[in-house]
Amino acid sequence: MSNVEYYLLWLAGGLIVIALISALITRHLRRSVIRRLKAVELLDALGRYSEWVAAQRRNLLFQGDVQEDASAMAEVRAIVRQWFPDLAAASAQVLAVHTRLVAFLSSQQALRLQDPEAWLESDHDVRFLEQWRELDVAVERMAQELRLLRDIAPAGPEPRRTSAA
């Protein structure tokens, strides 16, 4: 083996190492950018979900949570499961409040159809607002935890908030 071959082997080995390091850096940066984009999608889905909840107060009839806008909750769960497993606890809290809210709205719908007078006397709006505030706190906590994640610092816009008053 001549000196030229020896140096060419070292040069080729160095280039291979540089290519591997470059690929790893690129992969890390790409994943970081994708996580930031997913964080923005998550905040947007939380905003759409909050708007759906606000619309339930204005709707005459509760149509269940199978509506297109309620699928924002399914999108939140999917994004958290795939991209942000460390937000599972906050997501579970939002889902628990969602489940209670849907059960409340369904029971109010049934009461309204069966006995409108009892529905009017049930103080439904105050109870709805309590659950809405609880949901708002859970959504805000989830958004805060998302902002605190190390590689999501400049995550994007705040979730659209609707006034519970």
C-alpha positions, 0 to 999 in steps of 0.5 A: 500500500502506497502513501497515496492509497493510505491517505485516500483511505483516510480521506474516504473514511473521514468523508464517511464520518462527516456524511454520517454526522451530517445525516444525524444533524439533519435528522435531528433538525428535521424532527425538531421542525416537524415537532414545532409544526405539530405543536402549532397544529396542536394549539390550533386543534385546541383552539378549534375545540374551544370554539366548538365548546363555545358554540354548544352554549349558543346551539339550541340542540346539542348534536353530540360530539361526533360533529366535524369540529369535535374531531379537533379533540381526536386530532389533539389526542392523535398529535399528543400520542404520536409527537408529545407523549410527555403531555399525556397527563394534560391531555387526559385531563382535557379529555376527562373534562370533555367527557363530563361536558358531553355527558352534561350537555347530553343530559341537559338535552334530554331534560330539555326535550322531556320537561322544558320547565325543569330544564329552565329551573336546572340552572343549566347555564351556570353549570355549563359555565363552570365546566367551560371554565374547568375546560379552559384551565385544562386547555391552558395548562396543556398549552403551557406545558407544550410551550415549556418543552425544550425543542418547542420554545418558539411554538407559534400562536396561542390557542384561540380562547373564547370568553366563558363569561 
